[in-house]
Amino acid sequence: MYGIFISLIAVLIFLAIMFGPNAWRLYKVAHLFDKNSISYNFINMNDFFPTSTPIKASEDPYTFNKIDDFIMPDTYEFEGEEKQIIESIDYFNTDGLMILKDGEVHYENYWNENKETSRHIIWSVSKSFLSALVGIALDEGLIDDINDPIIKYLKDFKDTGYEGVSIKNLLQMSSGIEFNEDYGDPDSDINRYGRVTATGTSQREFAKTLKNSREPGTYNHYISLDSQMLGMLVAEVSNMSVKEYLYEKIWSKIGMQDDAFYLTDRQEVEMSLGGLNVTLRDMAKFGQLYLNKGKWNGNQIVPSEWVANSTIPLDKHVQPNAGDEFTSDAWGYGYQWWIPGPEVSDYTAHGIYNQFIYINPESNVVIAKTSSNYNFIDERQYTKDAHIAIFRTIAKSFSK
C-alpha cells in the first residue's frame, strides 16, 4: 500500500510539473463564478490569468467633485410590481456603484471587499472602450471606411468565416458567424474559447476556426469574437497594442486616475472582447466622456459623430424588439453599445454578471456599476432589464 501511495504521489508531481499552469487556469475558469469566491475573483483576475503590463494612470489625473446630497429612491417599478432598490442592489451582488449628475459624484459605495482602488473585471463593457478606439482610428484615417471588409486589414482571415464581413457588421454584432454565447452551457463556443485560450491557443487562431451561417449585416446576434476581430483591427492599423492605443488616445487624455490592465492570451494579445480590469471611478469617467459627446475639457477625444452613431440603432435589424427574423435580443444595438429602448434615449455598456456604464442624456446622469451576480446565468434578461428600470428611476429622481 505504501509503495502504491508513493507511486501515486510521483505521478501527481509529474503531472503538476508538466501541466500545472494550464491545469490551474482550467480550474479557475471552471470555478471563476462560484458563489463563495466570485466577488474575490473579479477583483483579483491578475492572480490567476496572464495579463498585460499596466495601462498607467494619467499623469494629470482628474477627480470628480463630490456632493453628499443624494437620497437613493426607495422603490422602482418593474414588470408591474413595486420593488425595493436596496434589496435589488443586494440581490444582484453589487460590488460598486457610482452615480454622476452634471459631472459630479452624488453617490459612491462599495461592497464585497471592493474599494475605490479595486480593479474589477468589466467583461463586455470592454467592448464599448474598444468601439471608441475604432472611431478614433477611423477619424485619424487609419481605417478608410467602416464598410470595408475586415480582410482588407486582416489579410490572414481570407478563406475563413470572416471573409465577406465588414467592419460595420462586426461593430453591430451582425457578422453572421455561427456562435453560441451561452455561459451556462459548458459546450458553448464562448466556454470553448475560454478553455482553449487558457491552455495556449491564440485568440486569432481560434477566430479562424469559426464558420459563417447567415448573410452578414442582416441579423443581430451577439458574438464576442466579433469584438476581438475589432481589437485585432485596431492593433493592425495603429501599429500598437490595444492597451497602448487606449492609453495614448483616451486614458492619458481624460485623467484616468488608476492603473488598469487587460487579460491576455498566451501570446500576450489583449482580450479586448472582455478582459479590461478597471476601477469604478475610471469606468464612470469614460461614461462621462460619452455623455459629453466625446469631449473632455474642451478637447474632442472621440469624434462626436462616432459617439452619436455608436449609441443609436442605425439599421432595422439592430432596433429594440426587431423580431426573431432580425435579432436574438430584445434590446437594440449600436456600435458595441446597447440601446434598451423603446422610447428613452438612454444607452448602456453591459458585461456579464451585471457590469454597467449607463448613460441618460436627458437627465445628464452617468451610472457605473460593478457586480458579481452569481444569479446572472439563470436570470440574464431579467437582471439586465431590472437594472435599466433601477437606473431610470435613479435618473428621474434628480428632477424631483
C-alpha positions as CSV (number, residue, x, y, z in Angstrom):
1,M,0.0,0.0,0.0
2,Y,2.8,2.4,0.9
3,G,4.5,1.7,-2.5
4,I,1.3,2.5,-4.3
5,F,0.9,5.7,-2.3
6,I,4.5,6.8,-3.2
7,S,3.9,5.9,-6.9
8,L,0.7,8.0,-6.9
9,I,2.5,11.0,-5.4
10,A,5.2,10.7,-8.0
11,V,2.6,10.6,-10.8
12,L,0.8,13.7,-9.3
13,I,4.2,15.5,-9.1
14,F,5.0,14.7,-12.7
15,L,1.5,15.9,-13.8
16,A,1.9,19.1,-11.8
17,I,5.3,19.8,-13.4
18,M,4.1,19.0,-16.9
19,F,0.6,20.5,-16.8
20,G,0.4,22.6,-13.7
21,P,0.0,26.1,-15.1
22,N,-2.6,25.0,-17.6
23,A,-4.4,22.8,-15.1
24,W,-4.6,25.7,-12.6
25,R,-6.0,28.1,-15.3
26,L,-8.6,25.5,-16.3
27,Y,-9.6,25.0,-12.7
28,K,-10.0,28.8,-12.3
29,V,-12.0,29.0,-15.5
30,A,-14.3,26.2,-14.2
31,H,-14.7,27.8,-10.8
32,L,-14.5,31.5,-11.6
33,F,-18.1,32.2,-10.9
34,D,-18.7,30.1,-7.8
35,K,-20.9,31.9,-5.3
36,N,-18.4,31.9,-2.5
37,S,-15.5,33.2,-4.5
38,I,-16.8,35.2,-7.4
39,S,-16.5,38.6,-5.8
40,Y,-12.9,38.0,-4.8
41,N,-12.1,36.5,-8.3
42,F,-13.5,39.6,-10.1
43,I,-11.0,41.9,-8.4
44,N,-8.1,39.6,-8.5
45,M,-8.0,38.3,-12.0
46,N,-4.3,39.0,-12.4
47,D,-3.6,36.4,-9.7
48,F,-5.0,33.6,-12.0
49,F,-4.6,34.6,-15.6
50,P,-2.0,36.1,-17.9
51,T,-2.3,39.9,-18.0
52,S,-0.9,42.8,-19.9
53,T,1.5,45.3,-18.4
54,P,-0.4,48.0,-16.7
55,I,-2.2,50.8,-18.5
56,K,-0.7,53.5,-16.4
57,A,-2.8,56.1,-14.7
58,S,-2.8,59.6,-16.4
59,E,0.0,61.9,-15.3
60,D,-2.7,64.5,-14.8
61,P,-5.5,62.6,-13.0
62,Y,-9.0,64.1,-12.9
63,T,-11.1,63.8,-9.7
64,F,-14.8,64.4,-9.8
65,N,-16.3,66.9,-7.4
66,K,-18.4,65.1,-4.8
67,I,-21.7,66.2,-3.4
68,D,-23.2,64.4,-0.5
69,D,-26.8,65.2,-1.0
70,F,-28.2,62.1,-2.8
71,I,-31.0,60.1,-1.3
72,M,-31.5,56.8,-3.0
73,P,-35.1,56.2,-4.1
74,D,-36.8,53.5,-2.1
75,T,-38.6,51.7,-4.9
76,Y,-38.8,51.2,-8.6
77,E,-41.4,49.7,-10.9
78,F,-40.6,46.6,-12.8
79,E,-42.8,44.0,-14.5
80,G,-45.9,45.6,-13.0
81,E,-44.6,45.3,-9.4
82,E,-43.0,47.7,-7.0
83,K,-39.6,46.6,-5.8
84,Q,-37.1,47.8,-3.3
85,I,-33.9,49.3,-4.8
86,I,-31.6,48.5,-1.9
87,E,-32.9,44.9,-1.8
88,S,-32.2,44.6,-5.5
89,I,-28.7,46.1,-5.1
90,D,-28.0,43.3,-2.6
91,Y,-29.7,40.6,-4.7
92,F,-27.6,41.4,-7.7
93,N,-24.5,41.1,-5.6
94,T,-23.3,44.6,-6.4
95,D,-19.6,45.3,-5.9
96,G,-19.5,49.0,-6.6
97,L,-22.0,51.8,-7.6
98,M,-21.3,55.4,-8.6
99,I,-23.8,58.0,-9.8
100,L,-22.8,61.1,-11.6
101,K,-25.1,64.1,-12.2
102,D,-23.9,67.1,-14.2
103,G,-20.4,65.7,-14.0
104,E,-20.3,65.5,-10.2
105,V,-20.4,62.4,-7.9
106,H,-23.6,62.2,-5.9
107,Y,-23.2,58.6,-4.8
108,E,-20.3,56.2,-4.4
109,N,-20.4,52.9,-2.5
110,Y,-18.6,49.5,-2.4
111,W,-19.4,46.0,-1.2
112,N,-17.9,42.6,-1.0
113,E,-14.4,43.8,0.0
114,N,-14.2,46.0,-3.1
115,K,-12.8,49.5,-2.6
116,E,-12.0,52.7,-4.6
117,T,-8.8,51.2,-6.0
118,S,-10.1,47.8,-6.9
119,R,-9.5,46.9,-10.5
120,H,-12.6,45.0,-11.3
121,I,-13.0,43.0,-14.5
122,I,-15.8,44.6,-16.5
123,W,-16.2,41.9,-19.1
124,S,-18.1,43.1,-22.2
125,V,-18.1,46.7,-21.0
126,S,-14.6,46.5,-22.5
127,K,-16.3,46.4,-25.9
128,S,-17.5,49.9,-25.6
129,F,-14.0,51.2,-24.9
130,L,-12.9,49.3,-28.0
131,S,-15.6,50.9,-30.1
132,A,-14.2,54.3,-29.1
133,L,-10.8,53.2,-30.4
134,V,-12.2,52.1,-33.7
135,G,-13.9,55.5,-34.1
136,I,-10.6,57.3,-33.3
137,A,-8.7,55.2,-35.8
138,L,-11.3,56.0,-38.5
139,D,-11.1,59.7,-37.7
140,E,-7.3,59.5,-38.0
141,G,-7.5,57.9,-41.4
142,L,-6.0,54.6,-40.2
143,I,-9.3,53.0,-41.4
144,D,-10.7,54.1,-44.7
145,D,-14.3,53.2,-44.2
146,I,-16.3,51.0,-41.8
147,N,-18.0,49.4,-44.7
148,D,-14.6,47.9,-45.8
149,P,-14.4,44.2,-45.5
150,I,-12.3,43.2,-42.4
151,I,-10.0,41.1,-44.6
152,K,-8.8,44.3,-46.2
153,Y,-6.9,44.9,-43.0
154,L,-6.6,41.4,-41.6
155,K,-5.5,39.6,-44.7
156,D,-4.8,36.3,-43.0
157,F,-8.6,35.9,-42.5
158,K,-9.2,35.3,-46.2
159,D,-11.0,31.9,-46.7
160,T,-12.3,32.0,-43.1
161,G,-15.8,32.6,-41.8
162,Y,-14.9,36.3,-41.6
163,E,-14.4,36.7,-45.3
164,G,-17.2,38.9,-46.6
165,V,-17.8,40.5,-43.2
166,S,-17.4,44.3,-42.9
167,I,-16.1,46.4,-40.0
168,K,-19.6,47.7,-39.6
169,N,-21.0,44.2,-39.4
170,L,-18.6,43.5,-36.5
171,L,-19.5,46.7,-34.7
172,Q,-23.2,45.8,-34.9
173,M,-22.7,42.2,-33.9
174,S,-24.1,41.2,-37.3
175,S,-21.3,39.2,-38.8
176,G,-23.4,36.1,-39.5
177,I,-20.9,33.9,-37.7
178,E,-22.4,30.8,-36.1
179,F,-21.6,31.1,-32.4
180,N,-23.1,30.0,-29.1
181,E,-22.5,32.6,-26.3
182,D,-24.4,30.7,-23.5
183,Y,-22.1,30.9,-20.5
184,G,-24.3,28.3,-18.7
185,D,-23.6,25.7,-21.4
186,P,-20.2,24.1,-20.8
187,D,-20.0,23.1,-24.5
188,S,-20.8,26.5,-25.9
189,D,-18.4,28.3,-28.2
190,I,-17.7,31.0,-25.6
191,N,-16.7,28.5,-23.0
192,R,-14.7,26.6,-25.5
193,Y,-12.9,29.9,-26.3
194,G,-12.1,30.3,-22.6
195,R,-10.7,26.8,-22.3
196,V,-8.5,26.8,-25.4
197,T,-7.1,30.3,-24.8
198,A,-6.4,29.3,-21.1
199,T,-4.3,26.4,-22.4
200,G,-2.3,28.3,-25.1
201,T,-4.3,28.6,-28.3
202,S,-4.1,32.2,-29.6
203,Q,-7.4,34.1,-29.9
204,R,-6.5,34.9,-33.5
205,E,-6.2,31.2,-34.4
206,F,-9.4,30.4,-32.6
207,A,-11.3,33.1,-34.6
208,K,-10.2,31.4,-37.8
209,T,-12.0,28.2,-36.9
210,L,-15.4,29.9,-36.8
211,K,-17.9,29.4,-39.7
212,N,-20.5,31.8,-41.2
213,S,-24.1,30.7,-41.2
214,R,-26.0,33.9,-42.2
215,E,-25.6,36.7,-44.6
216,P,-23.6,39.4,-42.9
217,G,-25.4,42.6,-41.9
218,T,-28.9,41.1,-41.7
219,Y,-29.2,39.6,-38.2
220,N,-28.1,40.9,-34.8
221,H,-26.5,38.0,-32.9
222,Y,-24.1,38.7,-30.0
223,I,-20.7,37.2,-30.8
224,S,-17.8,38.3,-28.6
225,L,-15.2,37.1,-31.2
226,D,-16.6,39.8,-33.5
227,S,-15.2,42.3,-30.9
228,Q,-11.9,40.5,-30.8
229,M,-11.7,41.0,-34.5
230,L,-12.1,44.7,-33.9
231,G,-9.3,44.6,-31.4
232,M,-7.0,42.9,-34.0
233,L,-8.1,45.6,-36.4
234,V,-7.1,48.4,-34.0
235,A,-3.7,46.8,-33.4
236,E,-3.1,46.3,-37.1
237,V,-3.9,49.8,-38.3
238,S,-2.3,51.6,-35.3
239,N,0.8,49.5,-35.2
240,M,0.3,49.4,-31.4
241,S,-1.2,47.0,-28.9
242,V,-4.8,47.8,-27.9
243,K,-3.7,48.9,-24.5
244,E,-1.1,51.2,-25.9
245,Y,-3.6,52.8,-28.2
246,L,-6.1,53.1,-25.4
247,Y,-3.6,54.8,-23.2
248,E,-2.4,57.3,-25.8
249,K,-5.9,58.2,-27.2
250,I,-8.1,58.0,-24.1
251,W,-6.6,57.1,-20.8
252,S,-4.0,59.8,-20.7
253,K,-6.3,62.4,-22.1
254,I,-9.3,62.2,-19.7
255,G,-7.4,62.0,-16.5
256,M,-7.9,58.3,-15.6
257,Q,-6.7,58.2,-12.1
258,D,-5.8,54.5,-11.7
259,D,-3.8,51.8,-13.5
260,A,-5.8,49.2,-15.4
261,F,-4.9,46.0,-17.2
262,Y,-6.2,43.5,-19.8
263,L,-6.3,39.7,-19.5
264,T,-4.3,38.3,-22.4
265,D,-3.8,35.1,-24.2
266,R,-0.5,33.2,-24.0
267,Q,0.7,35.3,-27.0
268,E,0.3,38.4,-24.8
269,V,-2.6,39.7,-27.0
270,E,-5.3,41.6,-25.1
271,M,-8.7,40.0,-24.6
272,S,-10.2,43.2,-25.9
273,L,-13.6,41.4,-26.2
274,G,-14.0,41.5,-22.4
275,G,-10.7,41.4,-20.5
276,L,-10.4,45.0,-19.2
277,N,-9.9,45.4,-15.5
278,V,-10.5,49.0,-14.2
279,T,-11.6,50.9,-11.2
280,L,-15.2,52.1,-10.8
281,R,-14.2,55.8,-10.9
282,D,-12.5,55.4,-14.2
283,M,-15.5,53.5,-15.6
284,A,-17.6,56.5,-14.7
285,K,-15.1,58.8,-16.3
286,F,-15.5,57.0,-19.6
287,G,-19.2,57.3,-19.3
288,Q,-19.0,61.0,-18.7
289,L,-16.8,61.3,-21.8
290,Y,-19.7,59.8,-23.9
291,L,-22.3,61.9,-22.1
292,N,-20.1,64.9,-23.2
293,K,-20.3,63.6,-26.8
294,G,-16.7,62.6,-26.8
295,K,-15.4,65.9,-25.5
296,W,-13.2,66.4,-22.4
297,N,-12.1,69.8,-21.1
298,G,-12.8,71.4,-24.4
299,N,-10.8,68.7,-26.4
300,Q,-12.6,66.3,-28.7
301,I,-11.3,62.9,-27.7
302,V,-13.8,60.6,-29.5
303,P,-15.4,62.1,-32.6
304,S,-18.8,63.4,-31.8
305,E,-20.3,61.8,-34.9
306,W,-18.9,58.5,-33.8
307,V,-20.4,58.8,-30.3
308,A,-23.8,59.6,-31.9
309,N,-23.8,56.7,-34.3
310,S,-22.4,54.3,-31.7
311,T,-25.3,54.9,-29.3
312,I,-28.3,54.5,-31.6
313,P,-29.6,51.5,-33.5
314,L,-28.9,52.7,-37.1
315,D,-30.5,49.8,-39.0
316,K,-33.6,47.7,-38.8
317,H,-32.0,44.5,-37.6
318,V,-30.5,46.3,-34.6
319,Q,-33.6,48.1,-33.4
320,P,-35.1,47.2,-30.0
321,N,-37.6,44.3,-30.3
322,A,-36.8,44.0,-34.0
323,G,-38.3,40.5,-34.0
324,D,-36.9,37.0,-34.4
325,E,-36.3,37.5,-38.1
326,F,-33.7,40.2,-37.4
327,T,-32.3,39.8,-33.9
328,S,-31.7,37.4,-31.0
329,D,-32.1,40.1,-28.3
330,A,-34.9,42.3,-27.1
331,W,-32.5,45.3,-26.7
332,G,-31.2,47.4,-29.6
333,Y,-27.6,47.7,-30.5
334,G,-25.3,50.4,-31.8
335,Y,-21.5,50.1,-32.3
336,Q,-20.7,47.9,-29.2
337,W,-23.3,49.8,-27.1
338,W,-26.7,48.6,-26.0
339,I,-29.9,50.6,-26.5
340,P,-32.6,49.2,-24.2
341,G,-35.5,51.2,-25.7
342,P,-38.1,51.5,-26.6
343,E,-38.7,55.3,-26.3
344,V,-36.0,56.5,-23.9
345,S,-32.8,58.0,-25.3
346,D,-30.6,56.2,-22.8
347,Y,-27.9,53.6,-23.6
348,T,-25.6,51.4,-21.8
349,A,-22.4,49.3,-21.9
350,H,-23.1,45.9,-20.3
351,G,-21.0,43.0,-19.3
352,I,-21.9,39.5,-18.0
353,Y,-22.7,39.3,-14.2
354,N,-24.1,42.8,-14.5
355,Q,-21.3,45.3,-15.2
356,F,-22.7,48.6,-16.5
357,I,-21.9,52.0,-17.7
358,Y,-25.3,53.6,-18.1
359,I,-25.8,57.0,-19.7
360,N,-29.0,59.1,-19.6
361,P,-28.6,62.2,-21.8
362,E,-32.0,63.6,-20.8
363,S,-31.1,63.7,-17.1
364,N,-27.4,64.3,-17.6
365,V,-26.7,61.2,-15.5
366,V,-24.0,58.5,-15.7
367,I,-24.1,55.4,-13.5
368,A,-21.2,52.9,-13.3
369,K,-21.8,49.6,-11.6
370,T,-19.7,46.5,-11.0
371,S,-21.2,43.3,-9.8
372,S,-20.5,39.6,-9.2
373,N,-24.1,38.4,-9.7
374,Y,-23.9,34.7,-9.5
375,N,-27.6,34.6,-10.4
376,F,-26.9,36.1,-13.8
377,I,-26.7,32.9,-15.9
378,D,-30.2,31.8,-14.9
379,E,-31.8,35.2,-15.0
380,R,-29.9,37.0,-17.7
381,Q,-32.6,39.1,-19.4
382,Y,-34.4,39.7,-16.1
383,T,-31.3,41.1,-14.4
384,K,-30.5,43.3,-17.5
385,D,-34.0,44.8,-17.6
386,A,-34.2,45.2,-13.9
387,H,-31.0,47.2,-13.8
388,I,-32.3,49.5,-16.5
389,A,-35.5,50.1,-14.5
390,I,-33.4,50.9,-11.4
391,F,-31.1,53.3,-13.4
392,R,-34.1,55.1,-15.0
393,T,-35.7,55.5,-11.6
394,I,-32.4,57.0,-10.2
395,A,-32.1,59.3,-13.2
396,K,-35.6,60.6,-12.8
397,S,-35.2,61.2,-9.1
398,F,-32.9,64.1,-9.8
399,S,-35.7,66.1,-11.4
400,K,-38.0,65.8,-8.3
